[in-house]
């Protein structure tokens, strides 16, 4: 069996399995302090022999150092060596990546983007993040993708809410940013459409999967598609923009995909 840890900003979910059809899930473990949360993880996996464990983690993540970056807004977790902590607790090899990169891989292996390459996965919720598969591999470089922090042209004057940049995409179109504008989803769709056009021009994906709580709003996906096409202005074709297959399961199955792929 492979182990999976969806390390979210509000909760951890652990799982075991070999693919989407045989997953055994833990109860939700609240994300409190590293010590308390990791104790819950260890309890779920106690006595289990695992081939490998995937960790799909909230970010930013220092992948080279196996730790959560010091710039995360989760103060208690800044600099925490999550990869070493899991390996020590579970006595298994681990693969660490961001939650959105994991979700991209899960959708590429088993989901709505199965076999589509290049593939992007973007989640729009409390924050905005993105991951990608290019040539069958997760997109890495100087750092992991930070698609929520691109700057987009402004079409309104309200300040953005990103703690680092103010009016980056996350600061303008995440769930809290929409709430701060009086639930103006039309405006959020405009900003997300701009981002789709930017991602298309830079990364040339064949498909973009748009998940997260904001995208559950009726009609939101269609509004983003229309805005993206309008901002491309006929210069180049737009990729297919669609919903992911796994929805709320994307993070957990993403962590499992990391473990399976190795």
VOPAGU-2260 file (C-alpha; in pm, 1 decimal, decimal comma):
REM VOPAGU-2260
SITE   aa  ch    i         X         Y         Z
SITE  UNK   A    0       0,0       0,0       0,0
SITE  UNK   A    1     101,9     361,0     -57,2
SITE  UNK   A    2      45,1     632,4     198,9
SITE  UNK   A    3     -88,8     978,8     127,1
SITE  UNK   A    4     -98,5    1295,1     336,3
SITE  UNK   A    5    -300,8    1593,0     220,4
SITE  UNK   A    6    -141,1    1862,3     434,4
SITE  UNK   A    7    -386,7    2149,0     418,3
SITE  UNK   A    8    -387,2    2482,9     588,8
SITE  UNK   A    9    -694,9    2397,0     796,8
SITE  UNK   A   10    -684,4    2017,2     808,0
SITE  UNK   A   11    -470,7    1714,5     727,6
SITE  UNK   A   12    -625,5    1409,5     559,9
SITE  UNK   A   13    -435,4    1081,3     551,5
SITE  UNK   A   14    -504,0     789,4     319,5
SITE  UNK   A   15    -378,2     452,4     205,6
SITE  UNK   A   16    -431,2     278,2    -125,2
SITE  UNK   A   17    -295,2     218,0    -473,3
SITE  UNK   A   18    -532,3     440,6    -674,2
SITE  UNK   A   19    -868,9     618,8    -664,4
SITE  UNK   A   20   -1072,7     298,8    -628,5
SITE  UNK   A   21    -927,4     156,4    -306,1
SITE  UNK   A   22    -855,7     456,0     -83,9
SITE  UNK   A   23    -891,5     422,3     293,3
SITE  UNK   A   24    -925,4     766,7     453,9
SITE  UNK   A   25    -853,7     901,8     798,1
SITE  UNK   A   26   -1075,1    1137,7     984,4
SITE  UNK   A   27    -984,0    1503,2     936,0
SITE  UNK   A   28    -694,5    1609,5    1156,7
SITE  UNK   A   29    -705,5    1981,9    1243,3
SITE  UNK   A   30    -399,2    2179,5    1137,2
SITE  UNK   A   31    -289,0    2321,5    1471,1
SITE  UNK   A   32      76,3    2297,7    1576,2
SITE  UNK   A   33     317,5    2066,3    1394,6
SITE  UNK   A   34     350,9    1851,5    1706,1
SITE  UNK   A   35     -22,6    1799,8    1755,9
SITE  UNK   A   36    -100,2    1751,3    1388,8
SITE  UNK   A   37     183,7    1508,8    1325,3
SITE  UNK   A   38      72,9    1304,2    1627,5
SITE  UNK   A   39    -261,8    1253,8    1454,9
SITE  UNK   A   40     -87,1    1149,8    1134,3
SITE  UNK   A   41     128,4     896,5    1319,8
SITE  UNK   A   42    -176,6     749,6    1492,6
SITE  UNK   A   43    -355,4     682,8    1163,3
SITE  UNK   A   44     -57,8     507,2    1007,0
SITE  UNK   A   45      52,9     321,3    1320,7
SITE  UNK   A   46     149,8     -37,9    1243,3
SITE  UNK   A   47     104,0       1,5     866,2
SITE  UNK   A   48     379,5    -101,5     628,6
SITE  UNK   A   49     391,9     146,4     342,3
SITE  UNK   A   50     590,3     132,2      21,0
SITE  UNK   A   51     610,5     510,4      -4,6
SITE  UNK   A   52     425,6     816,5     125,0
SITE  UNK   A   53     323,2    1121,5     -76,7
SITE  UNK   A   54     283,4    1458,0      95,6
SITE  UNK   A   55      76,7    1717,0     -90,9
SITE  UNK   A   56     138,8    2024,3     120,2
SITE  UNK   A   57      12,8    2379,2     156,9
SITE  UNK   A   58     276,4    2627,5      56,9
SITE  UNK   A   59     500,6    2782,4     -10,8
SITE  UNK   A   60     723,2    2475,7      20,3
SITE  UNK   A   61    1102,9    2455,5      21,4
SITE  UNK   A   62    1119,0    2138,6    -185,9
SITE  UNK   A   63    1496,5    2110,8    -178,0
SITE  UNK   A   64    1500,2    2137,7     200,5
SITE  UNK   A   65    1195,3    1918,8     255,3
SITE  UNK   A   66    1030,5    2185,2     466,0
SITE  UNK   A   67     752,8    2438,9     464,7
SITE  UNK   A   68     891,2    2775,6     360,3
SITE  UNK   A   69     937,8    3056,4     608,8
SITE  UNK   A   70     708,3    3276,7     400,9
SITE  UNK   A   71     396,6    3068,5     468,3
SITE  UNK   A   72     117,4    3261,7     640,7
SITE  UNK   A   73      84,2    2964,7     880,8
SITE  UNK   A   74     320,7    3107,4    1141,4
SITE  UNK   A   75     355,8    2792,7    1353,3
SITE  UNK   A   76     466,7    2593,6    1048,5
SITE  UNK   A   77     731,2    2828,1     914,8
SITE  UNK   A   78    1046,3    2631,5     844,2
SITE  UNK   A   79     897,5    2303,6     968,4
SITE  UNK   A   80    1079,4    2000,0     822,0
SITE  UNK   A   81     767,2    1809,7     727,4
SITE  UNK   A   82     939,3    1554,4     504,5
SITE  UNK   A   83    1187,4    1440,7     769,7
SITE  UNK   A   84     915,2    1439,3    1035,4
SITE  UNK   A   85     695,3    1207,1     827,1
SITE  UNK   A   86     983,8     977,3     737,5
SITE  UNK   A   87    1083,2     948,3    1100,6
SITE  UNK   A   88     728,8     885,5    1222,3
SITE  UNK   A   89     625,7     637,3     952,9
SITE  UNK   A   90     959,9     474,3     866,8
SITE  UNK   A   91     890,6     512,5     497,5
SITE  UNK   A   92    1034,2     703,5     205,4
SITE  UNK   A   93     841,6    1016,1     114,9
SITE  UNK   A   94     775,1    1240,1    -183,3
SITE  UNK   A   95     696,0    1604,1    -101,7
SITE  UNK   A   96     529,4    1855,0    -331,0
SITE  UNK   A   97     268,2    2128,0    -318,7
SITE  UNK   A   98     -98,2    2038,8    -286,5
SITE  UNK   A   99    -174,2    2181,0    -630,7
SITE  UNK   A  100     112,7    2000,7    -800,2
SITE  UNK   A  101     -13,5    1681,6    -639,9
SITE  UNK   A  102    -365,9    1750,8    -762,0
SITE  UNK   A  103    -232,9    1812,7   -1112,9
SITE  UNK   A  104     -56,4    1476,4   -1108,6
SITE  UNK   A  105    -361,9    1294,2    -976,6
SITE  UNK   A  106    -582,0    1439,0   -1249,9
SITE  UNK   A  107    -314,0    1355,3   -1507,5
SITE  UNK   A  108    -285,5     992,0   -1396,4
SITE  UNK   A  109    -651,1     912,7   -1322,3
SITE  UNK   A  110    -879,0    1211,8   -1371,0
SITE  UNK   A  111   -1018,3    1469,1   -1610,3
SITE  UNK   A  112    -675,5    1540,9   -1757,0
SITE  UNK   A  113    -567,7    1180,5   -1797,2
SITE  UNK   A  114    -278,7    1170,2   -2043,0
SITE  UNK   A  115    -316,1    1538,7   -2140,9
SITE  UNK   A  116      23,4    1706,4   -2167,6
SITE  UNK   A  117      95,7    1985,3   -2083,0
SITE  UNK   A  118    -174,6    2002,4   -1816,5
SITE  UNK   A  119    -239,3    2277,0   -1560,8
SITE  UNK   A  120    -443,7    2249,9   -1243,9
SITE  UNK   A  121    -551,6    2573,8   -1075,3
SITE  UNK   A  122    -748,0    2592,3    -751,3
SITE  UNK   A  123    -944,1    2903,2    -655,0
SITE  UNK   A  124   -1053,3    2907,8    -293,9
SITE  UNK   A  125    -915,7    3063,8      23,1
SITE  UNK   A  126    -603,3    3116,4    -185,6
SITE  UNK   A  127    -515,2    3058,1    -549,6
SITE  UNK   A  128    -252,0    2806,9    -651,0
SITE  UNK   A  129    -150,6    2617,8    -959,9
SITE  UNK   A  130      47,7    2313,5   -1059,5
SITE  UNK   A  131     141,6    2159,3   -1387,9
SITE  UNK   A  132     251,0    1847,8   -1571,9
SITE  UNK   A  133     490,7    1901,0   -1861,8
SITE  UNK   A  134     642,5    1610,5   -2056,7
SITE  UNK   A  135     489,1    1375,3   -1802,7
SITE  UNK   A  136     664,2    1538,7   -1508,4
SITE  UNK   A  137     556,3    1789,4   -1248,7
SITE  UNK   A  138     662,1    2144,5   -1320,9
SITE  UNK   A  139     954,7    2254,9   -1104,1
SITE  UNK   A  140    1239,7    2496,9   -1149,7
SITE  UNK   A  141    1381,7    2769,7    -933,8
SITE  UNK   A  142    1079,5    2698,3    -713,2
SITE  UNK   A  143     743,4    2530,9    -753,0
SITE  UNK   A  144     480,7    2723,3    -953,9
SITE  UNK   A  145     318,4    3015,2    -771,7
SITE  UNK   A  146      41,4    3083,5   -1020,6
SITE  UNK   A  147    -174,3    3268,7    -771,9
SITE  UNK   A  148      79,3    3544,0    -731,5
SITE  UNK   A  149     103,8    3664,2   -1091,2
SITE  UNK   A  150       9,1    4027,0   -1147,5
SITE  UNK   A  151    -287,2    4099,4   -1372,1
SITE  UNK   A  152    -407,0    4429,8   -1520,8
SITE  UNK   A  153    -644,2    4613,0   -1287,5
SITE  UNK   A  154   -1003,4    4672,2   -1389,9
SITE  UNK   A  155   -1115,7    4810,8   -1053,5
SITE  UNK   A  156    -961,8    5034,2    -789,6
SITE  UNK   A  157   -1027,9    4832,7    -472,3
SITE  UNK   A  158    -712,7    4721,4    -288,8
SITE  UNK   A  159    -613,0    4356,4    -306,1
SITE  UNK   A  160    -580,3    4144,2       6,1
SITE  UNK   A  161    -264,6    3937,9     -53,8
SITE  UNK   A  162     -39,1    3980,1     251,3
SITE  UNK   A  163     269,3    3986,3      26,8
SITE  UNK   A  164     163,2    4161,6    -295,1
SITE  UNK   A  165    -172,4    4322,4    -236,9
SITE  UNK   A  166    -321,7    4308,1    -585,3
SITE  UNK   A  167    -181,7    3987,5    -732,4
SITE  UNK   A  168    -434,5    3734,5    -867,2
SITE  UNK   A  169    -485,2    3579,1    -522,5
SITE  UNK   A  170    -533,8    3923,2    -374,9
SITE  UNK   A  171    -804,1    4003,2    -629,9
SITE  UNK   A  172    -990,0    3680,3    -708,8
SITE  UNK   A  173    -957,8    3437,3    -416,7
SITE  UNK   A  174   -1259,3    3364,1    -198,2
SITE  UNK   A  175   -1168,3    3621,3      69,4
SITE  UNK   A  176   -1090,9    3880,9    -199,2
SITE  UNK   A  177   -1433,3    3826,0    -354,5
SITE  UNK   A  178   -1597,1    3863,3     -14,0
SITE  UNK   A  179   -1407,1    4186,9      45,3
SITE  UNK   A  180   -1560,6    4323,4    -277,5
SITE  UNK   A  181   -1915,7    4242,0    -176,7
SITE  UNK   A  182   -1921,8    3899,5    -348,9
SITE  UNK   A  183   -1853,1    4039,7    -696,1
SITE  UNK   A  184   -1800,7    3711,8    -881,3
SITE  UNK   A  185   -1828,0    3878,8   -1221,7
SITE  UNK   A  186   -1515,8    4080,8   -1145,7
SITE  UNK   A  187   -1335,2    3774,0   -1013,8
SITE  UNK   A  188   -1414,9    3590,3   -1338,2
SITE  UNK   A  189   -1255,2    3875,5   -1532,1
SITE  UNK   A  190    -934,0    3847,3   -1334,0
SITE  UNK   A  191    -929,8    3468,9   -1361,1
SITE  UNK   A  192    -985,9    3494,4   -1736,5
SITE  UNK   A  193    -684,3    3724,0   -1761,3
SITE  UNK   A  194    -479,8    3465,5   -1572,5
SITE  UNK   A  195    -590,3    3186,8   -1807,1
SITE  UNK   A  196    -470,5    3394,8   -2101,2
SITE  UNK   A  197    -136,1    3457,7   -1929,1
SITE  UNK   A  198     -84,5    3091,6   -1841,8
SITE  UNK   A  199    -172,2    2990,0   -2197,0
SITE  UNK   A  200      77,2    3228,5   -2353,8
SITE  UNK   A  201     358,2    3128,9   -2115,4
SITE  UNK   A  202     308,3    2753,5   -2068,8
SITE  UNK   A  203      93,3    2651,8   -2368,2
SITE  UNK   A  204    -116,1    2390,6   -2185,4
SITE  UNK   A  205    -359,3    2173,4   -2375,5
SITE  UNK   A  206    -598,9    2179,0   -2081,0
SITE  UNK   A  207    -653,3    2382,4   -1764,8
SITE  UNK   A  208    -851,3    2230,3   -1479,2
SITE  UNK   A  209   -1014,8    2486,9   -1252,0
SITE  UNK   A  210   -1106,6    2363,2    -905,6
SITE  UNK   A  211   -1162,4    2503,1    -558,2
SITE  UNK   A  212   -1459,1    2643,8    -372,4
SITE  UNK   A  213   -1498,3    2959,1    -581,8
SITE  UNK   A  214   -1539,9    2754,1    -899,0
SITE  UNK   A  215   -1841,3    2572,2    -750,1
SITE  UNK   A  216   -2052,1    2883,9    -795,1
SITE  UNK   A  217   -2308,0    2816,0   -1072,8
SITE  UNK   A  218   -2195,9    2959,3   -1405,0
SITE  UNK   A  219   -1849,6    3057,7   -1282,6
SITE  UNK   A  220   -1659,9    2820,9   -1510,6
SITE  UNK   A  221   -1839,5    2952,0   -1817,1
SITE  UNK   A  222   -1770,2    3312,3   -1718,3
SITE  UNK   A  223   -1398,7    3240,3   -1682,1
SITE  UNK   A  224   -1389,7    3062,0   -2018,0
SITE  UNK   A  225   -1559,5    3356,8   -2188,3
SITE  UNK   A  226   -1326,3    3610,6   -2025,7
SITE  UNK   A  227   -1018,1    3407,8   -2120,0
SITE  UNK   A  228   -1126,1    3389,3   -2482,8
SITE  UNK   A  229   -1197,7    3761,1   -2488,2
SITE  UNK   A  230    -858,2    3850,9   -2345,8
SITE  UNK   A  231    -679,7    3623,1   -2593,0
SITE  UNK   A  232    -856,9    3835,2   -2860,1
SITE  UNK   A  233    -822,2    3573,9   -3132,9
SITE  UNK   A  234    -442,1    3582,1   -3124,2
SITE  UNK   A  235    -408,6    3212,4   -3038,8
SITE  UNK   A  236    -639,9    2925,0   -2948,5
SITE  UNK   A  237    -733,7    2876,9   -2584,8
SITE  UNK   A  238    -689,9    2538,5   -2419,5
SITE  UNK   A  239    -987,3    2346,3   -2292,4
SITE  UNK   A  240   -1084,0    2486,9   -1952,1
SITE  UNK   A  241   -1287,3    2244,1   -1746,1
SITE  UNK   A  242   -1361,0    2119,2   -1396,4
SITE  UNK   A  243   -1141,0    1852,1   -1238,9
SITE  UNK   A  244   -1278,7    1503,7   -1190,3
SITE  UNK   A  245   -1194,2    1458,1    -824,7
SITE  UNK   A  246   -1326,6    1779,0    -670,3
SITE  UNK   A  247   -1285,8    1763,6    -291,8
SITE  UNK   A  248   -1076,2    1448,8    -326,1
SITE  UNK   A  249    -814,5    1620,8    -542,8
SITE  UNK   A  250    -570,6    1690,6    -259,5
SITE  UNK   A  251    -582,0    1342,7    -110,9
SITE  UNK   A  252    -559,4    1166,5    -446,0
SITE  UNK   A  253    -284,8    1409,4    -542,5
SITE  UNK   A  254     -81,2    1297,8    -242,1
SITE  UNK   A  255    -146,0     935,7    -336,8
SITE  UNK   A  256     -36,0    1007,8    -693,5
SITE  UNK   A  257     291,0    1150,3    -562,9
SITE  UNK   A  258     352,5     829,1    -370,8
SITE  UNK   A  259     258,6     601,7    -661,6
SITE  UNK   A  260     466,6     793,6    -915,2
SITE  UNK   A  261     759,8     822,0    -672,9
